[in-house]
C-alpha cells in the first residue's frame, strides 16, 4: 500500500507563476509542488521558470502555506559535456529546498554512454542535495520504463519518475512496474484513451490529458505494485477548460480531487 504525498505539477495551469502555484497548492492541501528551475533556451517562455530574483517571494509562499518543493524540472542531458549550463537550476533548487529533479536523456543510443551520462549528472546534483529521477517518454532517447530502470540500476544512483501517460503511450508495459517498483520515487497521474494517433501525442502530453478516472488507463493496475512513501503528482493539462474560461485554481482543484480519488483505494489503511 502507498503512503502518498500529493503534489501539484505546473502543467495543470502553465500560465500560473511559481509563487501563485504554491498558493494554489496550499489551498488544495497538497504537500508539494514541482517547479521549473531550468528550461532550455528554445523552450523559455513556454514554462513558468523560477528565477533567482523571485526566490525570496517564493520562499515566503512556502512558509505561509507549508508546501514544499517535491521536484525540479527539467534537466535534459543533451550531450557528454560538463553540464555547467545546468548548475544555475540546481543552485536555485537548493535555495528552495528541493531534493529531487527530473532528468531526460537525449541524443544517445548506447546504453553505457547513457549510464555514464546519468551517473555524472547524479554526481553533480548531489553537490546541491538533489537526487535525479530519470523520466522516460517518446520524445527522448529513453522511451520505456525497463530501459530507464536499467540505466538507473547500472549507474548506481538516482530514481525513476513514472508518468503514466508516457507508460501508456510507449508500449503500456504495466508489468514492468512491479519489476522496478523499488526505483519509483514519483508517479504522475492522468488518464486518456488506450490508443491515439501518434501525431497527437505531443499535444496530449502538454495540452490536454484526461482527469484520472475519466479515461481508459489501467490506473489500479499501475498503482497496485507500488508501496511505501511516494510522491503522487497531478499532472493534467486542461487546455480546453482554460479556453472555456475555467480558472487555474479550478483546473488544479479538479486535478487534485481526481488524483486523490484514484489513489485512495491504494493508500495504507484503506
SULHU-V190689 format. One record per residue. N is the residue number from 0. RES is the residue in one small letter. SS is DSSP state (H for helix, E for strand, - for the rest). PSI is psi in whole degrees, -180 to 180 (NA if undefined). Layout:
N;RES;SS;PSI, N;RES;SS;PSI
//
This chain:
0;x;-;153, 1;x;E;143, 2;x;E;88, 3;x;E;146, 4;x;E;111, 5;x;E;142, 6;x;E;152, 7;x;E;125, 8;x;-;146, 9;x;H;-25, 10;x;H;-17, 11;x;H;-26, 12;x;H;77, 13;x;-;-21, 14;x;-;-4, 15;x;-;122, 16;x;-;159, 17;x;H;-42, 18;x;H;-44, 19;x;H;-34, 20;x;H;-41, 21;x;H;-43, 22;x;H;-39, 23;x;H;-45, 24;x;H;-40, 25;x;H;-44, 26;x;H;-31, 27;x;-;5, 28;x;-;36, 29;x;-;146, 30;x;-;-33, 31;x;E;166, 32;x;E;156, 33;x;E;141, 34;x;E;135, 35;x;E;115, 36;x;-;-7, 37;x;-;131, 38;x;-;130, 39;x;-;154, 40;x;H;-41, 41;x;H;-14, 42;x;H;3, 43;x;E;137, 44;x;-;-19, 45;x;-;-25, 46;x;E;147, 47;x;-;95, 48;x;E;132, 49;x;-;118, 50;x;-;162, 51;x;H;-39, 52;x;H;-19, 53;x;H;3, 54;x;H;-40, 55;x;H;-50, 56;x;H;-35, 57;x;H;-44, 58;x;H;-36, 59;x;H;-42, 60;x;H;-40, 61;x;H;-45, 62;x;H;-39, 63;x;H;-33, 64;x;H;-23, 65;x;-;2, 66;x;-;148, 67;x;E;167, 68;x;E;114, 69;x;E;-25, 70;x;E;152, 71;x;E;151, 72;x;E;160, 73;x;E;129, 74;x;E;97, 75;x;E;126, 76;x;E;96, 77;x;-;-28, 78;x;-;-167, 79;x;-;31, 80;x;-;-166, 81;x;-;0, 82;x;-;24, 83;x;H;-31, 84;x;H;-13, 85;x;H;-9, 86;x;H;-42, 87;x;H;-42, 88;x;H;-37, 89;x;H;-38, 90;x;H;-45, 91;x;H;-41, 92;x;H;-42, 93;x;H;-39, 94;x;H;-30, 95;x;-;9, 96;x;-;18, 97;x;-;145, 98;x;-;-7, 99;x;E;156, 100;x;E;130, 101;x;E;136, 102;x;E;138, 103;x;E;145, 104;x;E;132, 105;x;-;156, 106;x;-;45, 107;x;-;134, 108;x;-;-30, 109;x;-;129, 110;x;H;-46, 111;x;H;-37, 112;x;H;-42, 113;x;H;-43, 114;x;H;-47, 115;x;H;-42, 116;x;H;-46, 117;x;H;-41, 118;x;H;-41, 119;x;H;-34, 120;x;H;-36, 121;x;H;-43, 122;x;H;-41, 123;x;H;-49, 124;x;H;-33, 125;x;H;-28, 126;x;-;-19, 127;x;-;14, 128;x;-;24, 129;x;-;136, 130;x;E;119, 131;x;E;144, 132;x;E;119, 133;x;E;126, 134;x;E;136, 135;x;-;147, 136;x;-;169, 137;x;-;-16, 138;x;-;12, 139;x;-;-178, 140;x;-;-16, 141;x;-;108, 142;x;-;-11, 143;x;-;164, 144;x;H;-42, 145;x;H;-41, 146;x;H;-44, 147;x;H;-43, 148;x;H;-39, 149;x;H;-38, 150;x;H;-47, 151;x;H;-44, 152;x;H;-44, 153;x;H;-27, 154;x;H;-27, 155;x;-;24, 156;x;-;163, 157;x;-;-178, 158;x;E;-174, 159;x;E;141, 160;x;E;121, 161;x;E;101, 162;x;E;117, 163;x;H;-28, 164;x;H;-46, 165;x;H;-33, 166;x;H;-48, 167;x;H;-28, 168;x;H;1, 169;x;-;57, 170;x;-;-18, 171;x;-;45, 172;x;-;75, 173;x;-;-32, 174;x;H;-19, 175;x;H;-15, 176;x;H;-48, 177;x;H;-37, 178;x;H;-26, 179;x;H;21, 180;x;H;-28, 181;x;H;-18, 182;x;H;-14, 183;x;E;121, 184;x;E;-24, 185;x;E;133, 186;x;E;125, 187;x;E;117, 188;x;E;144, 189;x;-;-166, 190;x;E;175, 191;x;-;180, 192;x;-;159, 193;x;-;-31, 194;x;-;142, 195;x;-;166, 196;x;-;130, 197;x;H;-30, 198;x;H;-15, 199;x;H;-1, 200;x;H;-41, 201;x;H;-45, 202;x;H;-39, 203;x;H;-44, 204;x;H;-39, 205;x;H;-10, 206;x;-;-39, 207;x;E;100, 208;x;-;156, 209;x;E;150, 210;x;-;143, 211;x;-;130, 212;x;-;-8, 213;x;-;12, 214;x;-;-155, 215;x;-;6, 216;x;-;141, 217;x;-;69, 218;x;H;-35, 219;x;H;-44, 220;x;H;-31, 221;x;H;-41, 222;x;H;-27, 223;x;H;-39, 224;x;-;-10, 225;x;-;151, 226;x;-;164, 227;x;E;-170, 228;x;E;128, 229;x;E;147, 230;x;E;124, 231;x;E;116, 232;x;E;134, 233;x;E;118, 234;x;-;82, 235;x;-;86, 236;x;-;140, 237;x;E;72, 238;x;H;-41, 239;x;H;-43, 240;x;H;-39, 241;x;H;-45, 242;x;H;-30, 243;x;-;0, 244;x;-;9, 245;x;-;129, 246;x;-;161, 247;x;H;-42, 248;x;H;-45, 249;x;H;-39, 250;x;H;-41, 251;x;H;-39, 252;x;H;-45, 253;x;H;-43, 254;x;H;-47, 255;x;H;-41, 256;x;H;-45, 257;x;H;-38, 258;x;H;-45, 259;x;H;-40, 260;x;H;-43, 261;x;H;-22, 262;x;H;-30, 263;x;H;-45, 264;x;-;-13, 265;x;-;6, 266;x;E;146, 267;x;-;130, 268;x;-;-6, 269;x;-;NA
//
